[in-house]
Amino acid sequence: MNSSPSQLGRKRRWGRRYALRVVWINLAAAVTAALLFIWFHNEATLGAWAHVFATSLIYSFCIGTLASATLPRLGEWSYSRRFPVKLATYVAALLALTAVGCLLGGGLVVALGLSSGAVFWRDFHFILRFSSLIALTFGLGAIFYETMRVRLEETTLELRTRQLEEERARKLAAEARLSALESRIHPHFLFNTLNSIASLIPEDPRRAEDMIAKLATLLRFSLDAGQRSLAPLAQELRVVADYLAIEQARFGDRLRYSIDVPPELESLEVPPLSLQSLVENSVKHAIAPRREGGEIRVTARAAEDRIELEVADTGPGFRLEDMPPGHGLDNLQSRLHALFGSAARLETGRREPFSTVRIRLPHPAQSS
């Protein structure tokens, strides 16, 4: 696959920055080695300084260039390894590269006339030990710096991605709130609800008053739902119960429903208006168009790695693939993905005589 111009540009910029860091590390290692050698050998003349620095520079760039070309590939291999294994691998690699770099550097030093072959082989063990100390100090320091830099970039990217997903979830929640509010104040729903309440006033004033309170609660929750991306399941169930009670006042015996949720699950947090969207869809497609009405069952259960919220009805059912963009359930599916990624999903099924729509959420113990 060919890289895009922007990707090639980023790779070139990263390559230039990496090469510059390698040059500075090699120079720092050469200066440090030269200063230490002169300090311990009491070399004070300018000629001795220049000779030692030139030699140190050759060794530093030979060892440093080999390390800079090898260690990034080694880092990819050891990325998922445990720390002791990773550290031992880096130390062994640095020592091996130091030995090879010393041989290459010694060959260049002899070729440039800065030393003789006999002197090089006589001092090779000292050069190797001294170079290994410098290589381990600067090499492990550079590895630690690169590891921290990569982790910082990954954390920053993860935070930015999470912020974008949260913003998207809030936007989708706001859209769901507006959609729910629209359906509440839609003349068809509102007028039918008010007519049902009006018919109850002479026969059962207390129930009519209760229906007004439920309608007010439903409208208030629809307005407030977009303020946060998650809400307690207990609150969502109260809204579902209020909505179904209002619709039952409208449809009478045509609407039969039950809500069966274990009390221990009521503290779980779910996307607001998620269950209510499923129930509203059931009323619209399984109850309203059928003269005989139907039944709606709302259930929830906990498995080892997930929580399942299900709405079953006696309607014909549907496929998620057939949902038009912008539909309430399409919006819900997008919200689930924005909040939980691939760990949550919407599913449809059939369990005679019921059609089911199920929300699968990650278990809190798994997502924490």
N, C-alpha and C positions, 0 to 999 in steps of 0.2 A: 504494500500500500504506500503510495507516495505521500510525503509530508506536505502540508500546506505551507505557503510562504511565511505565515506568522509563526508556525511551529519551527521552521528552519531558522527564522530570525531569533527565536528564543534559545534554540540550541547553540547558535553561534555566540550569542551574548553570554550564555552560561559557560561555554568553552573558553571564551576570553577571560572571564572572571576566574575560572578554575586555574587556567594557565598562569595568570598573574599571582594568584595565591601560592602556587607551587614555586614560582620564582622567588617570592618574598621569603617563603619558608626555607628554601635552599640557601639564600643569602644569609638569613639569620643563623642557620646551622653552621655555615662556613665561618662567619664572624665569631660565633661562640666557640667553635673548635679551635680557631686560631688563637683567640685570647687565652683559652685554657692551656693550650700547648706552650705558648710564650710565657705564661705565668709560672708553670711548673718547671720550665727549662731555663728561666731567667735570660731569655733572648731579648736584648735591648736595642740592637742595631736596626736601622731602617731596612737594610738589605734582608736581615733575618725575618723581619715582620712581613716584607713583601713576599719572600719565598714561602713562608708558612701559610700566608693567606691564599696565595695562588694554589698551593697544593690542597689546602682545605676546600677551596672553591671547586676544584676538579672532583675531589672525592664526594663533596656534598651534592653536586649536580648529577653525578653518575648514580649515586644511591637514591637521591630524591626523585630523579626522572623515572627510574625503575619502579619506585614505590608508588608514584602518582599514576603510573600506567596500570599497575597491578592491583592496588588496594581497592579502588572502586568496584572492580569486578568481584573481588573477594568479599566486599561488603554486601553485594547483592546475594551472594551464596549464603553468607552467615547471618542475613537479616533476621530470620526467624529462630536462630539458635539461642540457647541460653547464654547468659553473660560469661560464665567461666569458660565455656567452649569458645565463644567469640573472642575473648581476650587472649586465650592461649593460641588461637589461630592467627590473630594479628601479630603477636609476639614472635611466633615461629616464622611467619612470612617476612616480618621486618628483619629478623636475624639472617634468614636465607638471602634476602635481597641485599642486605649489607655486605655479605660475603661476596656475592657476584659483583656488586658495585665497587668493592675494594679492588677486586681483580681488574675490572675495567679501568678504574681510576688510576691504579698503579701502572697499567700499561700506558695510559696517556701521559702520566708524570714522567715515565722513563722515555717515552717517544719525544716529549718536549724538552728533554735534557734537564729536567728539574731534579732528577735523582738517577742513580744507576740501578741496574737490575739486581746487583748483589746487595746493595743497601735495602732495596725494596723487600726482597725475600728475607733479609736478616731482621727487618723491623715489621714483617707482615703480621705477626701475632699481636704485637702492640697496636698496630694500625687497626686491625680488625676489632680488638676489644674496645679501643677508644671510639672508633666509628660506630660500633654497636650501641655504646652508651648514648652518643649524640643522636643516633637514628631512633632509638627507643624513646628518648625524651621528646624529640620533635615529632616523630611519627605518631606516637600514642596521643600526644597533645593535639595534633591535626585531626586524628580520627575522632577524638572526643568532641572537638569543635564541630566537625562535619556532622557527627551524629546528633548533637544538640541543635544544629542549624536545620537539619532535615526534619527533626521532630517538631521544631517550632513552626516550620512551614506547613507540615501536615496538620498540626493543631490549629493553626490559623485558617487553613483551608477548610478544615472540619467545622470550625466555628462559623465561618462565612456561609458554608453550605447549610448548616443548621439554622442560621438566621434567615437565609432565603427560604428554607422550607417552612419555618415558623411564620414568616410573612405571607407565604403562599397559603398556609393553613388558615391564618387569620382572614385573608381575603376570601377564601372559599367559605369559611364560617359566616362571614358577613353576607356573602351571596345567599347562603342557605337561610340565614335569618330574614333577609329581604324576601326570599321566595316564600318562606313560611308565613311571614307577615302578610304578603300579598294574598296567600290562600285564606288567611284568617279574615281579611277585610274584603275579600272578593264578594260581590253582592250575593252570589248564589249561596255561599256558605253562611255569610253573615245574616242575610234575610231569613234563610231557613232556620238558623239558630234562634234568632229573635222571635220568629213566628212560633217555634216550639216553646220558647219561654213564655210568650204571651198566652198560649193555649193552656199553660200550666197554672197561670196566676189565679184564675177563679177556682180551679179544681184542687191544686196543691201549691199554695203560695210559698211554703217553706222550700219545696223542691225547686220552684222557679227562682227563688233567691239563691239557692245553691248553684243552679246553672249559671246565673249571672256572675257569681264569684268565680266559678270555674272558667268561664269565658274571659274574665278579667285576668286571671292567672295565666291563661294560655297566651293572651295578647302580650302580657308583661314579659313572659319568658321568651316569646318570639323577638321582642325588642332587645332583650338583654343577652341573647344567646351568642351574639357576635363579639362580646367583650372578652371571651376567653376561648381557647381551643378545646378544652376538656371540662367536663362537669360530672359530678357524682351520679352514678347510675340511679340512686334513689330519687334524685331530682328529675331525671329523665323519665322515670317510671310514673312519678306523680303527674307529669305533663301528659304522658300517654293515657293514664287513667282518666284525667280530666277531659282529654280530647274524645276518648271513647264514650264517656258518659254523656257528653254533649251530642255526639252522633247517635247514641242510643235513644236520646230524647227525640231525635229527628226521625230515626228509622223504626223505633219501637222494637217489636219482636223479630223484625227482619235482621237485626244485628245482635249476635250472641258473641260474647268474648270472655276470655279468661287471661289473667296475668299470673304466671307461676315463676317467681324468681327467689332463690334462696336468700335469706337475710344477710348472710355473710358476704354476698357479692354486691350488696347495695352501696358499699363505700368505694367500689372501683370507679375509676374515672373513664368516661367515654366521650366521644365527640357529641356536643349538644345537638339535639334535634335528629340524631341518627336513628334511634328506634322509632321516634315519632314519624320520621319520613317513611319508614317501612310500613307503619300502621296506616298512615294516611294513604299510601299507595294501595294497601289492601282494601280500605273503605271505598276508594274510588273505583277499583277494578273488580272487586269480588262481592261487594255488598250493593252499592248504588245501582248498577245496571241490571241486577237480577231481582225479579219479583219476589222470589222466595227468600232473598237475602242470603245470609251465610254466617260462618263462624270464623273468628279470629283468635288465635292463641299466641300469646307473648311469653317466651321462656328464655332462660339463661342457664348456662352450666359452665363449670370450670373443669378443664382437663389439665394434664401435667404441664403442658407448655403453652396453653392458650385459653382464652375465654370466648365462649360462643353465645351470641345473642341472636335469637331466632324469632321471626314472625311468620306464622303459618296461617293460611286462609283456605277456604273451600272454593276459591276462584280458579280460573283456567291456568294461571301461572304465566311466566314470560322468560325470555332469555336476556341476560345482561348485554349480549352482543347486539340485540335489537333496540337498545335504548338510544334515543336521539341525543346528540350533544346538548348539554345544558339542562337535561332532565334532572329532577331532584336526586334520583339514585345515581346518576352519572356524577353529579356534584359530590355526593357522599363518597363514592368510590375514589374520587380525586382527593378528597379530604383525608381519607384513610391512608392513602399512599403518602401524602405530604406529612402526616403525623407519625406514621409507623414504618414507612417504606414497604418492603416486600413482606414484612412480618404480619401485616393485616390485609384482609381482602373481603370482598363481598361475593357471596355464592348463592346460586339458586338451585332448587331441587324439587323433587316430587316424592311425597310420602302419602299414599292414598288414604283418605280422600283429600289430602291437603297439598297445596303448593307452598314451598318454603323459600324464604329469603334469610340468609344467615350472614351475620357480621362476625368475622374471626379476628380477634385482637390478641396480641402477645400477652402472656401472663405477666403481671407486674414483677414477679420474681425473676422472669427471664429477661425483661426489658430494662431492669434497673442495673 
